[in-house]
Amino acid sequence: MNKSGLSILRHLDAAAESSFPISTSMLRQFIASEGFRQLDEPGLKGELQYLEDKGLIAKSPKVISPENPHWRITANGRDLYAQNQA
């Protein structure tokens, strides 16, 4: 797991405690503040797709503006993140 993927999982894990999923644009801001500024929007979307394909994150169902996905961490994602915490 690369560091940007772990950063995404960390933010989604923290958001899970408040029961609020996070939008793609908000995730981009969060991980940019941690030094991942080189990860542009297409790169972030690719990383999110990879994490979703692995079953570590999932899109939250939305009725309004479903074209702007919000993300949540899955149980597998929480387990993997917990194993990789330093």
Backbone as numpy.savetxt, mean C-alpha at the origin, in Angstrom:
# Nx Ny Nz CAx CAy CAz Cx Cy Cz
11.32 -8.92 -0.52 10.46 -7.74 -0.52 11.36 -6.51 -0.52
11.12 -5.61 -1.47 11.93 -4.39 -1.51 11.44 -3.38 -0.47
12.26 -2.35 -0.25 11.96 -1.39 0.81 10.73 -0.55 0.53
10.47 -0.22 -0.73 9.27 0.57 -1.02 8.02 -0.27 -0.77
8.08 -1.57 -1.08 6.94 -2.46 -0.80 6.68 -2.56 0.69
7.75 -2.66 1.47 7.58 -2.70 2.93 7.01 -1.39 3.47
7.42 -0.28 2.85 6.88 1.02 3.25 5.38 1.09 2.99
4.97 0.60 1.84 3.54 0.57 1.51 2.79 -0.28 2.53
3.32 -1.47 2.82 2.67 -2.34 3.81 2.60 -1.67 5.17
3.66 -0.96 5.55 3.67 -0.28 6.86 2.56 0.75 6.95
2.41 1.55 5.91 1.37 2.59 5.94 -0.03 1.98 5.91
-0.21 0.92 5.15 -1.52 0.27 5.11 -1.82 -0.45 6.43
-0.78 -0.98 7.08 -0.97 -1.62 8.38 -1.40 -0.57 9.41
-0.75 0.59 9.39 -1.11 1.66 10.33 -2.53 2.14 10.06
-2.93 2.22 8.80 -4.27 2.67 8.46 -5.32 1.65 8.86
-4.94 0.38 8.90 -5.90 -0.67 9.27 -6.43 -0.48 10.69
-5.60 0.08 11.55 -6.03 0.32 12.93 -7.14 1.35 13.00
-7.16 2.26 12.04 -8.21 3.29 12.03 -9.37 2.90 11.12
-9.26 1.77 10.45 -10.30 1.25 9.54 -10.51 2.12 8.31
-9.50 2.90 7.92 -9.60 3.73 6.73 -8.61 3.26 5.68
-9.10 2.88 4.49 -8.17 2.53 3.42 -7.47 3.80 2.92
-6.39 3.63 2.19 -5.58 4.76 1.73 -5.61 4.81 0.20
-5.72 6.00 -0.35 -5.73 6.17 -1.80 -4.31 6.03 -2.36
-4.23 5.79 -3.65 -2.93 5.66 -4.32 -2.14 6.95 -4.19
-2.79 8.10 -4.36 -2.07 9.37 -4.27 -1.56 9.63 -2.86
-2.31 9.23 -1.86 -1.86 9.41 -0.48 -0.66 8.49 -0.19
-0.72 7.25 -0.68 0.42 6.35 -0.51 1.67 6.92 -1.16
1.50 7.51 -2.32 2.66 8.11 -3.02 3.28 9.22 -2.17
2.45 10.04 -1.56 2.96 11.11 -0.69 3.68 10.53 0.52
3.10 9.51 1.12 3.70 8.90 2.31 5.08 8.32 2.00
5.17 7.54 0.92 6.45 6.90 0.66 7.48 7.88 0.09
7.03 8.94 -0.58 7.96 9.98 -1.03 8.59 10.67 0.17
7.83 10.85 1.24 8.37 11.50 2.44 9.41 10.62 3.13
9.45 9.34 2.77 10.44 8.42 3.33 11.64 8.23 2.41
11.70 9.04 1.36 12.86 9.00 0.48 12.67 8.25 -0.82
11.48 7.76 -1.10 11.23 7.03 -2.34 10.66 7.97 -3.40
11.31 9.10 -3.59 10.82 10.10 -4.55 10.95 9.63 -6.00
11.87 8.70 -6.26 12.07 8.21 -7.62 10.92 7.32 -8.07
10.09 6.87 -7.15 8.96 6.01 -7.50 7.82 6.89 -8.01
7.72 7.02 -9.33 6.68 7.85 -9.93 5.35 7.11 -9.91
4.31 7.75 -10.42 2.97 7.16 -10.38 2.89 5.81 -11.10
3.43 5.67 -12.33 3.40 4.35 -12.96 4.17 3.30 -12.15
5.30 3.70 -11.56 6.07 2.78 -10.75 5.32 2.34 -9.51
4.64 3.29 -8.87 3.85 2.96 -7.69 2.69 2.04 -8.06
2.03 2.33 -9.16 0.92 1.46 -9.58 1.42 0.05 -9.87
2.61 -0.07 -10.44 3.20 -1.38 -10.67 3.49 -2.11 -9.36
4.01 -1.37 -8.39 4.29 -1.95 -7.08 2.99 -2.39 -6.39
1.96 -1.57 -6.48 0.67 -1.92 -5.89 0.09 -3.16 -6.56
0.21 -3.23 -7.89 -0.29 -4.41 -8.61 0.46 -5.66 -8.18
1.77 -5.55 -8.01 2.57 -6.69 -7.56 2.10 -7.15 -6.17
1.94 -6.20 -5.24 1.50 -6.55 -3.89 0.10 -7.15 -3.90
-0.76 -6.64 -4.78 -2.11 -7.19 -4.90 -2.05 -8.61 -5.48
-1.24 -8.81 -6.50 -1.10 -10.14 -7.09 -0.58 -11.16 -6.08
0.27 -10.72 -5.16 0.80 -11.60 -4.11 -0.20 -11.83 -2.98
-1.32 -11.10 -2.99 -2.33 -11.25 -1.94 -1.98 -10.51 -0.67
-1.08 -9.51 -0.76 -0.65 -8.78 0.43 -1.48 -7.53 0.67
-2.07 -6.99 -0.39 -2.97 -5.84 -0.29 -4.19 -6.12 -1.16
-5.23 -5.33 -0.95 -6.44 -5.47 -1.76 -7.08 -4.10 -1.92
-7.81 -3.95 -3.01 -8.58 -2.72 -3.21 -9.81 -2.78 -2.31
-10.12 -1.66 -1.71 -11.35 -1.57 -0.92 -12.50 -1.23 -1.85
-13.63 -1.89 -1.66 -14.78 -1.59 -2.53 -15.25 -0.15 -2.33
-15.52 0.52 -3.45 -15.97 1.91 -3.41 -17.17 2.07 -4.34
-18.18 2.78 -3.89 -19.33 3.10 -4.72 -19.08 4.40 -5.47
-18.51 5.37 -4.79 -18.22 6.67 -5.39 -16.78 6.67 -5.89
-16.58 7.06 -7.13 -15.27 7.14 -7.78 -14.47 5.84 -7.68
-15.01 4.72 -8.14 -14.26 3.47 -8.08 -13.00 3.48 -8.94
-12.90 4.45 -9.86 -11.70 4.54 -10.71 -10.49 5.03 -9.93
-10.70 5.56 -8.73 -9.63 6.00 -7.84 -9.54 5.01 -6.67
-8.77 3.93 -6.84 -8.78 2.88 -5.82 -8.22 3.32 -4.48
-8.75 2.72 -3.46 -8.22 2.84 -2.11 -7.75 1.45 -1.72
-6.71 1.39 -0.93 -6.04 0.12 -0.63 -6.11 -0.20 0.85
-6.10 -1.50 1.12 -6.04 -1.99 2.49 -5.07 -3.16 2.53
-4.50 -3.42 3.68 -3.60 -4.55 3.84 -4.42 -5.80 4.14
-3.96 -6.94 3.66 -4.64 -8.20 3.93 -3.96 -8.89 5.12
-4.54 -9.98 5.56 -3.94 -10.74 6.67 -2.55 -11.24 6.27
-2.40 -11.69 5.03 -1.08 -12.14 4.56 -0.09 -10.99 4.56
-0.54 -9.80 4.18 0.32 -8.63 4.18 0.75 -8.24 5.59
-0.17 -8.33 6.53 0.18 -8.01 7.93 1.20 -9.00 8.47
1.03 -10.27 8.14 1.96 -11.29 8.60 3.35 -11.06 8.00
3.41 -10.80 6.70 4.69 -10.56 6.06 5.36 -9.31 6.63
4.59 -8.26 6.81 5.15 -7.02 7.36 5.70 -7.26 8.77
4.96 -7.98 9.59 5.40 -8.27 10.96 6.71 -9.06 10.95
6.87 -9.98 10.01 8.09 -10.78 9.92 9.29 -9.95 9.47
9.04 -8.86 8.75 10.13 -8.05 8.19 10.43 -6.78 8.96
9.76 -6.56 10.06 10.04 -5.37 10.85 11.43 -5.49 11.47
12.14 -4.39 11.43 13.50 -4.41 12.00 13.52 -3.86 13.40
